[in-house]
Amino acid sequence: MQKKRLGRTGLEITRVGFGAWAVGGGGYAFGWGPQDDNESIAAIEKAADLGVNWIDTAPVYGLGRSEEVVGRALKRIPAGMRPYVFTKCSLVWPEGGGEVAHSLEPASIKRECEASLRRLGVEAIDLYQVHWPRWTNVAGTDPIEEGWGALAELKREGKVRHIGVSNFGVDDLERANRVAPVESLQPPYSLLRRKIEAEVLPYCLAHDIGVIVYSPMQAGLLSGKMTRERLAALPEDDWRKRTKEYQEPNLSANLAFVEVLRTVAARHGRTPGEAAIAWTLRHPAVTAAIVGFRRPAQVAELVTAADFQLPDSDAAEIERAIPGGDASIKAGN
């Protein structure tokens, strides 16, 4: 499987990584409904067998459950095949569960790090990321500098090997960079969410910040397997039921767009999901894509997107068919 250097970290990572959001299951505001932990572990093992060399998770995914499942899987993977582990901080919840809150206070971040190390069963986290710069859209209200300084200190202490951020804009990146170099960014990026193309991706390219994009298939919508019937059958605690991409009038337009993806992908013996992932990997600033997996069969089907070189003509055809044209850039999606 192809690899690419993750910015200034020096880590050579596969162009598709294992996204462990969904393996956190349901029962909280951003859950994916019921999930079998044994199936999740089997999926992680399958990914390692196929050469995927990194996993991305977060404490908030299942309120600790995702990290625990990843930790259990790591114990079953031979040392020579063990993937890098990337996780995050800044989203916290009361002991015993409850409403998720946001904190970039240094003491809180250090507590989170210790809890993640314990759940994952590792001596050091390979990449530790600030999950969100703030919980609201009001700029400058949260202590980005103080929080980022705490991550830099954890790196100096050896508890984390590299530090990055997630969901940061250029202004946030500038603020953090004045404290310590940002090594990586994790933003949302898909054919339906292209806002980062305007400023964020050029900034990362210019400053050697590695980029691992999440939701390249728009939370499964571009996989080619989502139908109205499947959407209607999603559990009530599956967060996707509340997103605008899965609701009308967007749903009809998006499902029609998937058929264009299907036609283009079929020319190469590929699936719509592979085409959607491969499209994100074309951008020169993008190091790799996080792909969410729940079952081993999904892993086998989609990791091959890492080696799919989408031709320019096909990419242009796909882009012409995007619902709303360039609205996904201009509208701030």
C-alpha positions, 0 to 999 in steps of 0.5 A: 500500500502506498505511503506518504510522509505526514508533514514534519512528523516524518511518519510514513503513513498509508494513504488510507487509515482506519477511522475508529469513530463508528466503533464507539457505537451509540448511546451518545450525541455523536454515536452510530448506533449499536456496534459489536466490539468483537466485529470492530476488533476483527476489522482492525486486525483485518486492516493491519493484515492488509497493511494499514499502518495507522488508526485514528480514534478519540476519547469522545467516540463512545465516551471512551469505548472506541479507545478501549476497543482499539487498545484490545485490538492492539494487544492481538496484533503482532508487534511488527504489524502494529499500527500507529495510534492517533487520538485527540483531546478537548471533548470531555464528559462527566464521570459515568457519562453525560453531556459532552463539554469542551475544554482546552485547559492544560490540566484537563488536557493532561488528565485526558492524555493519561486516560487515553494512554490507559485505555489504549494500553500504550506507553506513548501516543503517536499523534495527539490532536486537539479535537476542536479549537472551540465548541462554538463558532465565536473566534478567540473565546477559548484558550487555544494557546494554553491548550496547545502549549499543554500538548507541546509539554506532553511531547517534551515529556515523551507521553506523545510523539507528535502533536496536531490539530483537528477542525482548525481554520487558518487563524487557529493554525496561526495562533497555535504555530506561534506557540509550537509548530503544528505537525498535522491537521485533520479537517473534514473533506469530501466531494460535498464539503470542499471549503478547505480548498480555498485557504486551509489546504494551501496554508498546510502545503506552504507550512509542511503541515500533514493533512489527514482528512476525515469523512471522505465519503461524507459519513457513508453517503458517497459509499454507493450503499446508502439508500432511502430504505437504509437511511430510514432503518438507521437507529435513532441514535445514529447522528447522520439522521440529523445532518443536512446531507441526509435530509431533503432536498439535499438527499435526492440530489446527493443520491443522484450524484452517487450514481455519477460516481458509480458510473465513473468508478465502474470504468475502473472496476471500482466502487463509488466509495473508492472513487470518493476517497481517491478524489480527496487523495488527489489534492497535493496537500492531502497526506491521507484519508481517514476511512471509517470501518465497522466490519472486516468486509468493509476494510477489504473493499475500501482500503484499495482506494489508497492505490486508485489513481483517479484520472484527470478527465474522470475527476473533472466529470465528477466535479461537474456533477457535484450538487450545487456546483462550487457551492460546497466551497462558497457556502462554507460546507 
